Amino acid sequence: MDIGYTVWTWMLSEFGRGDHPSEQAEANFEQGLKEVSHLGYKKLENFNFIVPVYENCPEKLKELLAKYDLTLVNLYHTYYEDDLDAWLRLGERTCKLLQACGAKHLNVQGNIWHDEPMVRSINTSSLDMYVKAFSRMGEISQEYGIQTCLHPHSNTSMFHEDEIDYFLEHSQNVALTMDTAHTTLAGMDAERAFDKYGEYIRYVHLKDLDPNPNAHPEWPMKRFCALGQGSVDFKGVIRSLKKHGYDGTLCVEVDYPLVCNYETAQYSRNYIRDVLGM
């Protein structure tokens, strides 16, 4: 297993810009590469808002990755929209860039809701829509040698165990990206969940979770934190992954850095080295 980092938090200003990223996009992206490389991370993930920047010049992206001794392994296909055809077209553009860089994974997830209730019961109609959309994306991505992976995510229709089970039973061409913090926030024991879904896991997000259930009731994902600052059983997760023969990337992702992106990435890297021995 190798260790990666996702640098989208260096590029928050790029969200929602579609084909019109800001002039600062490349500078923000390179700053993220520089910092995670300095900390010893070797693999890289990002959101696909870098696609409009580099899809017509993939060699430029590959040169930038080589400059910082990083390998791109995954792009997060931004949240599914109601216009399925447009979403699939952007997904295919993302796959082309991934293929050009030798990457193998594409993350997908459901649309996030921001209104109450934050926690909702299973919605099979919504799940059926995602089964159709993501199975089609998986079919397209396979043409480029890319594995589409569902990322179960808080405040979406695919978050809790019964929702994941339903999706896996009915979908095709889609594996799993399991996230330690989202799994724990959903009420699952991380090691047990990684055990249960071991045959489907092709990619992993590592982040910790504040154990205080009353913290940030307005937005539970603000409980996410750097590795070692919460209560996730990472040793159990690694034990499960080894049992199932997982030999892919463990990608650290922290949505809300406590101080700054660099400090959070450094704290997590130290934990992986000093506590997990990796």
Disulfide bonds with the S-S distance in Angstrom:
none
